[in-house]
Amino acid sequence: MDFLEFPKMPRLAREIIITEKIDGTNGQIAFDDDGKMYVGSRSRWITPEADNHGFARWAFAHEEELRELGPGRHFGEWWGSGIQRGYGLANGDKRFSLFNTARWSDARPACCGIVPVLYKGPFHTAAAEDALARLSMCGSVAAPGFMKPEGIVLFHVAGNFGFKRTLEKDEQPKSLAA
């Protein structure tokens, strides 16, 4: 039998980044080594003919700008008018917000936003509770004035893993929360 080494564990008390969890649909923009662009949802490649809420159509219309993202995969949330909560956006107003806040905080394509950062610092549960309380009382940071935000994503930098908390029905599996 081959030996399997037990993996190292990151320390819990390390940096976290808490962002607003936007209720839309997951999107992916990918560029291969030859520069070909691919567009995806959470679970499949999509095209303007087999689309996901118009994301592929939007991406191909903005392909030249999106090339600024560079090679590799770039994940984000496609959200707005007609998608999940809608966030009070009308007239087909949809937005793409990138997840990687460390990489895209400043320079990014003009057609892309980033998910709002609510906290960045050492891990402690109070940071998550505070971020949830502020969203509950003040509404969405991504769409100011929208008072039914979904929740937060807590990304543990050393562990390279995210966790989500929702303001409603967080204790239930998503399949039962509808």
C-alpha positions in Angstrom: 0.0 0.0 0.0 1.3 3.5 -0.9 1.9 5.8 2.1 -0.5 8.7 2.3 0.8 11.7 4.2 -1.7 13.5 6.5 -2.1 17.0 5.1 -0.9 20.0 7.0 -3.6 22.1 8.6 -3.7 25.9 8.5 -4.0 27.8 11.7 -7.5 29.2 12.4 -6.3 32.5 13.8 -5.1 33.9 10.4 -6.4 36.4 7.9 -10.0 36.2 6.7 -11.8 38.3 4.1 -15.6 38.7 4.6 -17.5 39.8 1.5 -21.2 40.3 0.8 -22.8 37.1 -0.7 -24.7 38.3 -3.7 -27.7 36.3 -4.7 -27.3 35.8 -8.4 -25.8 33.1 -10.5 -22.2 32.0 -10.6 -20.2 32.9 -13.6 -16.7 32.0 -15.0 -14.6 33.7 -17.6 -11.6 31.6 -18.7 -8.8 32.1 -21.2 -6.7 29.2 -22.3 -3.0 29.4 -23.3 -4.0 30.2 -26.9 -6.1 33.1 -25.8 -9.5 31.5 -26.5 -12.2 32.7 -24.2 -14.7 30.3 -22.5 -17.7 31.3 -20.5 -19.2 29.2 -17.8 -21.9 28.9 -15.2 -21.3 27.1 -11.9 -21.6 23.7 -13.5 -21.1 24.0 -17.3 -19.7 25.9 -20.3 -22.3 28.2 -21.8 -22.7 30.0 -25.1 -25.0 32.8 -26.3 -27.3 30.1 -27.7 -27.3 28.0 -24.5 -27.0 30.8 -22.0 -27.5 31.4 -18.3 -29.4 34.7 -17.7 -27.6 36.4 -20.6 -24.1 36.0 -19.0 -22.5 34.4 -22.1 -24.1 37.0 -24.4 -22.8 39.8 -22.1 -19.3 38.2 -21.9 -18.8 37.8 -25.6 -20.0 41.4 -26.1 -17.3 42.5 -23.6 -14.6 40.1 -24.7 -12.0 42.7 -25.6 -12.3 44.3 -22.1 -12.4 40.9 -20.3 -9.1 40.0 -21.9 -7.6 42.4 -19.3 -8.3 39.6 -16.8 -5.5 37.6 -18.3 -5.0 33.9 -18.7 -6.7 31.5 -16.4 -10.1 31.2 -14.7 -11.9 34.2 -13.2 -15.0 33.5 -11.1 -17.7 35.9 -10.0 -21.4 36.5 -9.5 -23.7 37.5 -12.4 -26.6 39.4 -10.8 -29.3 42.0 -11.2 -32.5 42.4 -13.0 -34.4 39.1 -13.5 -31.8 37.0 -11.5 -32.7 35.7 -8.1 -33.3 38.8 -5.8 -32.8 41.3 -8.5 -31.5 43.8 -6.0 -33.9 46.5 -7.2 -32.1 46.8 -10.5 -34.5 47.4 -13.5 -34.5 47.5 -17.3 -32.3 44.5 -17.7 -29.5 46.0 -15.6 -27.1 43.1 -14.8 -23.6 43.1 -13.3 -20.6 40.8 -13.0 -18.7 41.0 -9.7 -15.4 39.1 -9.4 -14.8 37.0 -6.2 -11.0 37.4 -5.9 -11.0 40.7 -4.0 -7.2 40.5 -3.3 -6.4 40.4 -7.0 -9.0 42.7 -8.4 -9.4 45.4 -5.7 -8.0 48.2 -8.0 -7.2 47.5 -11.6 -9.8 45.4 -13.4 -11.8 45.7 -16.6 -14.3 48.5 -16.5 -17.2 46.1 -17.2 -16.4 44.1 -14.0 -17.1 45.0 -10.3 -15.9 43.0 -7.3 -17.9 41.6 -4.4 -17.9 44.2 -1.6 -15.4 43.6 1.2 -17.1 43.9 4.6 -14.1 42.9 6.8 -10.4 42.0 6.3 -8.3 40.9 9.3 -7.7 38.2 11.8 -10.2 35.4 12.2 -12.8 35.8 14.9 -16.4 34.9 14.9 -17.5 38.4 16.0 -16.3 39.8 12.6 -18.8 37.5 10.9 -21.6 38.4 13.3 -20.9 42.1 12.9 -20.9 41.9 9.1 -24.2 40.0 9.2 -25.7 42.6 11.6 -24.6 45.5 9.4 -26.2 43.9 6.3 -29.4 43.2 8.2 -29.7 46.8 9.5 -28.2 48.8 6.5 -29.0 46.6 3.5 -26.8 45.5 0.6 -23.4 47.2 0.0 -23.4 45.9 -3.6 -26.8 47.6 -4.3 -27.2 50.4 -1.8 -30.9 50.8 -0.8 -31.7 47.1 -1.3 -32.8 45.9 2.1 -32.9 42.1 1.6 -29.2 41.1 1.1 -28.5 37.4 1.1 -25.5 37.1 3.5 -21.8 36.8 3.7 -18.9 34.7 2.5 -16.0 34.3 4.9 -12.8 33.4 3.0 -10.0 31.9 5.2 -6.8 33.0 3.4 -4.4 30.4 4.9 -6.9 27.6 4.4 -7.8 28.8 0.9 -11.5 28.0 1.6 -14.7 29.9 1.8 -17.7 29.5 4.1 -21.1 31.2 3.7 -23.8 32.5 6.1 -27.2 33.7 5.0 -29.5 36.1 6.8 -32.5 33.8 6.2 -32.8 30.1 6.7 -29.0 29.6 7.3 -29.7 26.5 9.4 -31.4 24.7 6.6 -29.8 23.0 3.5 -30.4 25.1 0.4 -32.7 22.4 -0.9 -35.0 23.0 2.0 -34.6 26.8 2.3 -36.7 27.7 -0.7 
